[in-house]
Amino acid sequence: MINVALAGNANCGKTTLFNALTGANQFVGNWPGVTVEKKSGRLKKHKDVVIQDLPGIYSLSPYSPEEVVSRRYLIDGRPDVIVNVIDGTNLERNLYLTLQLMETGLPIICAVNMVDLLKKQGKHINLKKMEYLLGVPVIGISALKKTNLDVLIDMMIEEKHKEYSFPKYDDRLESALSMIEDQLRGVVSDEDLRFYAIKFFEQDDDVWGNVALDSTRRSEIEELIKTAEKVFGDETGSIVANARYDFIARVVDMSIVNEKDFVMTASDYVDMVVTNRILALPIFVLVMWLVYYISIQTIGGAGSDWVDDVLFGELVPDTATALLKSWHVASWMQGLIIDGIIGGVGAVLGFVPQIAVLFLCLGILEDCGYMARVAFVMDRIFHRFNLSGKSFIPLLISTGCGVPGIMSTRTIESEKDRKMTIMLTTFMPCSAKLTIIGLISGTFFPHQSWVAPSAYFIGMAAVVCSGIFLKKTQLFAGETQPFVMELPAYHLPKALNILRYSYERSIAFIQKAGTIIFASMVLIWFLSSFNFKMQMVSQQESMLKTIGSIFVPIFKPLGFGDWHACAAVFAGLIAKENCISTIQVTFGNPSNAVFDKLMLSHFSSFGAYSFLVFNLLCAPCFAAISAMNKEFGDYKWTLRAVGYQTLLAYLAALVICQSSVILSGSYTWLNVLGVAIGVLIFAYGLVIKRPAKTVDAESQLAKEGI
């Protein structure tokens, strides 16, 4: 069995190469954090070769979860060979990891990726010279076009890999490392001496804490480090980093041929516009408006209309009704199947075309490289409000589903920023919430294209405003972590990637409708068809109305003080799609035309919009809450998050509803009071409240056991 480790920086094409070598289905994106855990697969046509896809990392210093996973596997697992995937368009940065991989002493093959893009940039790498300078095998590949992969495979499965010398640095540094190696002999294996010597010299906490050295050897190494720092006039970490970069500079200078300095590429010209300080945000707003306009109002809307009106409006229910009657099925069972299951599940499945088109559009933006620019632009905006740009990646992932978005916060090193991002991630409109957006915009605002994209921007505004407020509290006060991200070159989206992206998310939505929504609708139909005496009654006398009516006074100030809507809100905790299904079932599963009339008669336009905003921002579904609890590791934090989300949703919906009443001209002092209370609370949190001191925040976190 041959174990091969794929290692490289984020966005170097490593995951694409992994897919090409193993045939594994793994989405390829343009942002860091897609691969959080180590993934493995068997080499096609070589089942005895196991390939481990390590997370995208920039160094072997254990500062992030990805670096910890990779370092532990390489040092403890000792794979047979490392395939170091190098982004040829960013040679200097990628070679920094290469040198650290070579320091492990493991056999290594350097696969320089994106050589085709280099040619378009007018650049060429002399791979033979680079191989000579590094002393390890170097091959040029294109993972996307599968160029030279057969040669790479042959190199991977060689019985004996080429031996190489460690990179040689400054003579004074080499002398210090040699003396540290002498102290480590007999404590660590000979093959690991170089790696551990450098890590001890860098004063790596993990190594100093885990390698068992007696006090005499530790003292000797500490004295060596003090002497080196005096000689170099710098800290040991910087000494090693500078030595590596000096080595890299020599390799790059001698390897790159015909490099044209200061030549603007096509990507550079586009970035001058889309990342411009003034134009970037308006362009982003316009792009997202266009995405939602296409997916909700036009192409996706037309598909959903057909599914609602024809498929689940006539074909499926009419066919099912005829079959059930011919089989002489009991009337209550017919009601369950037609009104409960088909009506409820069909109401959700009607949004599949809109969801498919939405993720098709988002897939294009991600695959072409635009969303990476959005992360860069949002980092600039977030930083003005003392937020971390690293939070944007989980927010972006949450537009598909909140659960993976919450899990992706693991890449945020700062514990405070990570916990805050977990709290805010579910403000973004996921595919489940899209059903509510589609219903409200299509029923109450059929010819107004601002409603659907406004949900996206309200979610973003909630994130920013919450970040401003939470950063002022003792739990989250402190400096934000810097956000470093490589901007990949623009390229034409691959149709296969985009279709797979849209297909996977659409199928996940359909599977959810066939499981969770199916079970939920059986329960909702039962509650809306029976009373507490287990007698089949009209919906006006049902258990669901009785339960929903209890909460009517709470939601009445928000404009949807109706038992149908109240029941839908609580059903949405199981799955947000249940909001629409529940309303459909509680109205008796009427035709679409009748359903629209019932909706318009029960809710005002802005009462419905308030319903949308509340469900957008309030506590997420149980699956997301469970993911939050797992990531927090403390139920108290989960309760804080759910409580904060629900309170913010209530205040936002209150201000929207009561403001619309005031603007209509028919208002009372209670309407003014409601708006005033909401505005004062927001003003206090965003403007009046003073930031807490960092020292106090740390003390509070210590009390919480964090």
N, C-alpha and C positions, 0 to 999 in steps of 0.2 A: 504494500500500500504506500503510495506516494502522497504526502501532504504538502500542498502548495498554498502559500498565503499571498493574497492580493492586497497590497498596501499602497497608499497614495493619498495625496491631498483631496479635499472635497472638490467636486466638479472637475476632476481630471479625466473622467471617462471610465473610471474603475468599474462602476456598476454596469455600464454598457458592455465592457469587456467580459465581466462575469456572466452576463446574460448570453453573450455570444459563445462563450466556452462551455457553458452548462445547459443552455436552453431554459434557464429558470425565468419565470415570469415575475419581474420586479420592475416597478415603475422607475423611469429615469427622469429626474427633475434637474433644475438648474440652481438649487439652493442647498446649503449645507444641512445635514440632519436627516436626509432621506434614509440612510443606513445608520441606525443607532446601535443595534446589536450585531454581533458577528453572524454572518450567513454563510452557509456551505452548500455545495452542489458537486456532483460528479462530472468529470470531464466527458463530453460526448465522445463515444467510441473508445473511451479509455476508462472503464468503470473502476479501475484500481487507482485512479488519480482523484483525490478529494481536494477541492478548491475551497478555501476559506476566504470569504469576502469580508475583510476587516473594515471598520468604519473609516470614513474620510478624516484624516488627521493632518496636522502640520508639524508635529514633533512627537518625540517619545517621552516628553515630560508629562507626568500624570496630573495635569491641571483640569482636564475635562473627562467625562465618562467615556468618550470615544478613545482618548489616549490611554486611559486605564485599561480598557478592554484589549486594545491592540498590543500594548506593552506586555501585559500578562501573558497573552497568547504567544508572542514571539519569544519571550525569555523563558517562560515555563513550559510552553508547548513544543518549542524547538522544531518548527516545520522543516521539511527537507529542503525547501527552496522558497525564497521570497521573490515574487514578481512585483517589482516596484513600478507602478504605472505613473509616468511623468507627463504632465501637460507641457508639450513642446512649445506652446505659446507663452508659457510663464516659467522658463527654465530655472531662473535664479531661485525663486521661492520653492519650487519642487525639489531642487537638488539639496536643500537644507535637510529635508527628511531623508533623502537618499544617503547622505553622509551618516546620519544617525542609525539608519538600517545597516549600513556597512560596519558600524562600530559594534554591532551585536555579534559579528563573526559568522553569521549564517550565510549560506550560499545565496546569491542574489542575481537576478536578471533585471536590467533596466529596460522597460518597454516605453519608448518615447511615443506618446499618443498624439493624435491630431497633426500628424506631419502634413496632411493634405491642406489644413488651414494655414500652416506655415508658408507653403508655397504661394498661396493666395496673398499673403502679407509681404511677399517678396523676400522671404528669409529661408535660410537653409542651414541645417545642422550637419556638420561633418561627424557622422556617427562613429566612424572608425577612429578618428582622433579623440573623440569623447570617451570611447571605450579604452583607448590607450591611457588617457589621463586618469580615469577612474580606476582602471584595473579590473573592471567587471564587464561581463557581456552586455552589450547595448544593441537594441534592435528598434527600428522605426515601425510603428503600426498605425492603423486607423481602426479603432474598435467599432466605430459606427459603420464603416464600409467593409469591415472584416479583412483589411489588408494586412498581409504577412502573419496572420494568426497561425497558419500551418507551421511556419518556421518557429514561431514562439512556442507552440506545443511541443515540437521536437526538442527544443532547448530545455523545456520544463521536465521532460521525462528522461533526460540523459541519466545514465547510471552514475556518472561521476561529474560533478560540477566544478567549474574552474575555480582554483584557489586564488585568493587575492590578498594583497597587503592592506593594512588599515590606512586610511588617509593620514598623511603625515602633516602635522601642523608646525607651528613655531618651535624651534629647537628648545627654548626655555620651557614651553608648555610640555613638550614631549619628555623632557627630563623629569618634570614634576610628576607626570603620569606614570613614568617608569618606576619612580620611587614608591608611588601609591600601590602599583601592582605588586611590588615586593612585599608590602604590608598585607596584601590580600591573598597571597599564595597560601594554599592549604585551607583557605576559608571558602573561596568560591572556585569553581572549576576553571581550568586553564583557558577553555574556550570562551569563558565569560569575563576574563580578567580585564580586557580593554574596556568593555561596556561599564563594568562596575567601577573601574578606576576613574573614568570620565564622570560618572554620576556622583561618586564621592567628591570629586574635585568641584563639581557644580553645586555641591551641598544639597543634593536631592533628598528631601525629607523622607520619602518612601524607602530609599536605600539605607540612609542612616538609621532609620527606625527598625528595619527588618533584617539587616545583615548582622549576624552575631560576631562582633569583634570584642576582644578584651580591651580593657582601659588603656593599656600601653600602646597598642596599635592605633586606637582612636586618637590618642594624644599625639602620636607621631604624624598621623594624617592631618590633624588640626594645625600642627606647627608648619607642615609643608604648605598648607593652604594660606596661612598667614604670611609666610615668606613670599609665596607667589603673588599675593595681592600687593605686597610692598614693591616687588620687582616690577610688576606690570602697572601699578598705580590704578588698579581697577578691581571690581568684584569678580570672583571666579566664574560666575554665570556669564558675565559679559566677555570675559577673556576667551572662553570656549566658543561663544557665539561669534565673536570677531574672527577667531581663527577659522571657523567653518566658512564664514562669508568670504574671507580672503582666498581660501582654497576654491570656493565656488566661482569667484571672480576670474581666477586664472583659467578654470575649465571653460567658462562661458566665453571669455575673450578669445580663446584658442579654438573653440568648437563652432561658433556661429560664423558663417560665411556670408558675405554680401548683405550684412544687416544694415538697413537704411534707418539711421536714427531720425527721430522726429517726423517720421512719415505717418500721416493721418490715414487710418483705415476707414472703411465704410462704417464700421461700428462706432468709431470715434465721432464721426460726423453726426450720426443719429443720436449718440449720447449727448452731444452738445445741445440738442433740442429737448429730448425726453428727460434728461436729468438737470436741465437748466433750473436755477433757483427760482425763477419767476414762472416759467412755463410748465415745470414738472407736475405740479399739483393740478392745474387746470386740465392738462392732458390726461392725467390719471382719472379725474372725474369724468371727462368726456368718454374715455375708453370704457369705464365701468358702466356709464349710462348706456352706451352702445351695446355692451354685452347683455345687460338686462332688457334692453329694448328688443333685441333680436330674440332672446330666449323666452321672454314673458309676453311681449306685445305682438310680435309678428310670427316668425317661423315656429317657435315653440308653442305660442298661443294657438296657432292654427291646428297644430297636432293635438294639443290638449282638448280643443273644442270638438274635434272628431271623436276622440276617445270618450269624452263625456256624453256628447249628444247621440252618437251613433252606436259605438261599441257597448258602453255601459248604460246608455240611455234607452236603447232599443234592442239590439241584437241579443246581448247576454241575458238581461232580465226577461225579455219576451220568450226566448227559447227555454230558459229555466222554468218560467211560469207554466208554459205549455206542457213540459215534461212532468213537472210536479203534479199538475192537475190530472194528467193521464195516468199517473201512478197512484192517484187518490191519496196523496200525502195530506196529513192533518193540517188544518189552516194555520195553527200556531207555528208548525215547522216550516210552512211556506213563508210565513212572516219572518222567521229567523233567517232563512236562506236568502230570500229576495231583499227584504228591507234591511236586515242586519248585516249579513256577510257580503252579499253582492253590492248592496248600496254603500256600505261603509268602506269596504276594501276598494270598490270601484271609484269612490270619491278620491281616494289617495292615488290610485294607479292612473287617474286622469292627468296627473301632473308629471308623469314619466317623460313625455316629449319635451316639456319645458326643462326638466332636470337634465336630460340628455344633451339638449342644445346648449344649456348653460355650461356644462362641464366640457363640452366640445370647444366652446369659446375660451374658457379658462385654460384648457389644455394647450390651445394654440399660443396663448400669451405666455405660458410657462415654458413650453418647448422652444419657442423662438428666442427666449432670453429676456423678455420684457419684465416678467415678474421679479427677476433678480434686481432690475433697476428700480422697481417699485420698493423693494426692501431697502435699497440704498436711499431713496428719496424719503421714505417714511422714517428711517433712522435719523435723518437730518431734522425732521419735524419732531419726532419723539424726543430727541435730545434737548430741544428747546424747553420741553416740559419735564425734564429730569427723568425721562423714561429710557429704557434700553431698546435699541433697535433690534436686538436679538429676539424680542418678544413678537416681532412681526411674522416670523416664520411659523410659529404655532397658530397665530391668527389666520394666516393664509391657509394652512392645512385644515383649520376648522371650518372653512367654507364648504368642505366636503362632508366632514363629520367632526363633532366636537371631541369624541373619544381619542382618535389619533392626535388631534391638535393638543389635547391636554398631555398626552404621553410624550409628545415631542418637546415639551418644556425641559426634559432631562438635559438637553444640550446647553442650557443656561447655567453658567458656573455660579453666579451669585444666588445664594439661597433666598434672599429677600425678593429679588427680581423674579426668580422662578416661581415662588409662591404667589406673588402678585399676578403673574401671567396666567397661572392656573385659574385664578379667580375671574380673570377678564376674558379668557379665550372664548368662552361660550356666548359672548355678546355678538359674535359674528353670525350672520345668517347661514346656517347649514342647509343641506338638501331637504331635511325634514321641515325646517321653517319656511322653505320656499313654497310649500303647499299653502301656508297661510298667506304669504305674500301674493301668490297667484290668485287666490280666492278673493282677497280684499281688493286688489288692484283691478281684477277683471269684473267684479260685481259692482263696486261702488265708484271706481274711477276708470271706466272702460276706455276712455280716449285720452288719458293723461299719463304720459310716459315717465313722470317724475316719481311716481309712488314706489315702484319696484326698486330702482337704484337707491332711493332715499333710505330704504331699510339697511342697505350695505353701509351707507355713510352714517346713519344713526348708530349702528354698531361700532364703527370706528370712533365716532364722537364719544360714545360711552366709554370706550377703552381709554382715550386720551384724558377725558375729564376725570374718570376714576383714577387714572394714574396720577394726575395732579393732586387729587385729594388724598389718596392712600400714601403717597410719598411724604405727605405732611404728618402722617400718624407715626407713633412710636414703633409700630411693628415693621414699617417699611422705609423709614428715613435712612438716608445714606446716599453715597455717590453711585451713579449707574455704571455698569460695566461697558467698556468700549465694544463696538461691533465691527469686526473685520470680515469682509466678504469679497470674494473674487467675482468680478463681473465677467461672465463668459461672453465670447463674441456672438453677435447675432447670427442666426442661421435659419434656413427655411425649416419649419416644423416637419417632422416625419409623420406621415399620415397614419402609420401603424401605431405609433406611440399615442397620438391624439385619440384615435378610435378606441384603443385599449383603455386609455384613461377615462373616457366617457362611458365606455361599456361597463367597466368594473364598478363605477359608482352607480350607474343606473341599475345594474343587476343587484347590487347591495340594497338599493332602495326597494326593488321589487321583492327580494327575499324577505326584507323586513315587513313588507305589506302582507306577505303570505304567511308570516309567523306571528309576530307580536301584534300587528294590526288586526289580523284575523281573530286571534284570541280576545283582543280588547273589544272588538265589535260584537262578539257573542255576549260578552259581559254587559256592554252598553245596551244592546238590544233587550237583554233580560231585565235590566234595571228600568228601562223605559217602557216595558210592556207589562210588568207585574207590580203589584203593591206589596206592602209588608205582610199581607195575609196570604201571599202566594196566589193571588187571583189575577187572571189576565184582564187588564183594564186599559183604558185610553192613556195616552202619555200625560195628560193633564192630571191624572190621579196616580201616576207611577211613583216608584221609589226614587227614580232619578230626579224627577221634578221636586220631590220633597227635600232631597239632599241638596240639589242645586239651589233651591230657594233660600236655604239657610245662609248662603254666601252672597245673595243678591245685594243686601245693604252695603257690603264691603266694596263691591265692584260698581255700584251705581254711580258714584262720583267719577268713575272712569269712562262712563258712557256706554257700558255694556252690562247694566244691571238687569240681566235677563237670565232665567235659569238655564236656557240652552247654552249660553256663552259661559256661565259659571261652571257647568258640568264639563264643558269642553276644556276649560283651563286646567282642571284637575286631571282629566283624561290625558292631557298633554304631558303630564309628568311621566307617564308610562312611555310615551313616544309622541313627539310633537305632531306627527301626522294625525294622531287621534283627535286633535282639535277639529279638523275639518270633517273627519268621519263621524265624530260625535254629533256635530251640528246637523249633518246630513241625516243621520239616523233619528235624532230627536225631532226633526221636522217631518218624519214619516217617509223618508226617501222619495220625495216627489221628483217630477221631471225637472230638468235644469231651468226651464222657463219659470215654473212655479217656485222652485227653490230660490231663484234670484228675487222674485217678488216678495217671498217670505223674509228673506234677509233684509231687503230694503224697507220692509214694513216694521221690522223689529229693531233695526239699528240706524242711527244717523251715519252720514259718511265719515265724520270725524270720530264718532263713537267706534265705528269699525276700524278706523286707522289707529285709534287708541288701543283697541284689542290687538292689533298687529304689533304695535310697539311693546305692549306689556309682555306678550308671548315671545317676542324677540329677545328681551332683556332679562326676563325672570328666570327662576331656577330651571336648569336644563332637564332633560329626561333622566330617568333612573340610571341608565347605562353611563351617561356622562358624570352624574353625581358619584357613582361607584368608582369611576376612573379618577375623579378628583380626590376621593377619600384614599385611594391607593397611593397616589402621588404625594399627597400631604402626609400620609402615615399617621394621621391624628384626626379623630372624628370632630374635635373641637374646631379645627381649621375648616373642615367641611361645612359645619354648621355656620361658621362665620361667613364663608363664601356664599352659601345658599341664601342666608339672611340678607347679606348685602345686595346680592343680585335682585332678590325679590323686592326689597325696599326701593332700590333705584328704579326698577321697572314701574313700580306703583307711582312714584313721584313723577317720572317722565310722562306716563300715560295721563296722570291727573292734570299736569300743566297743559298738555296737548288738548285734552277734551274740554277743560274749563276755559282755555283761551279761545277755542273755536266758538264756544257759547257766547263769550263776551263779544267777539268779533261779529257774531250774527246780529247783535243788538238786543236780543231778548234774554237779558241776564238779571240776576239778583245779587245781593251782597254776598251770598254764599259762594257764588261763582268767583267773584273777585277775591274772596278770602282763600279759596282753594288755590288759585294761581299765586297769590301772595305768599302763602306758606311754602309752596313748591319752589318759587323763585328765591325766597330767603334762604332756604336750606341749601340750594345749589350755590348761591352767592357766598354763603358761609364756607362751604367746603372748598370752593375754587379760589376765592379772593380773600375773604376775611381771616380764615384760620391761618395761623402762623405755623411754619414747619417745625416739627419736633427736632431736638438735637440728636445727632447720631449716637452719642454716648447713651442717652436715655433709651434709644431704640435697641441698642445692644443689650442693655440691662433687661429690658422687657423680654427680648428673645431668649435670654438666659433663663428667665423665670418660666417661660413657656417650654423650656427643655429642648430648644432648637439648636 
